[in-house]
């Protein structure tokens, strides 16, 4: 799968944000979107941030949670959280 520069930046942002927190802490995809996007444009990066999280799940780097439970990121709808595996 080809990943563009923004996708790579979102993946790195997710990993960097998680690295700066306690091992069991979570982040919202919006945090990565805000760090990569502009003040006005970060909302457009929400779905790309979720895709970046899915790629990191596939790589075994992170888990996606809803309601504190690990879920399949391909079928998760609504708010999600991301944490290191």
C-alpha positions, 0 to 999 in steps of 0.5 A, a space after each residue: 500500500 502506498 502511503 503519502 507524506 501526510 500518512 507517514 507524518 500521521 503515523 509518526 505523530 501517533 508514535 511520537 505522542 504515545 512515546 511521550 506518555 505512560 506505556 498504558 496511556 491512550 491518545 485520540 486520533 485528533 491529537 495526531 491530526 492537530 499536530 500534522 494539520 493546520 489550525 483550520 485544516 486538522 479536521 480534514 485529517 481525521 479519517 487519514 489519522 484513523 487510516 494511519 492508526 489502522 496501518 500501525 495496528 497491522 504492523 503490531 505497533 498499536 491497538 485501537 480501543 473503544 470503551 476501554 476494550 480493544 476493537 478491530 479498527 476496520 469495523 470501529 465506528 465512532 470515537 476511538 483511542 490508540 495505545 501502544 501494544 
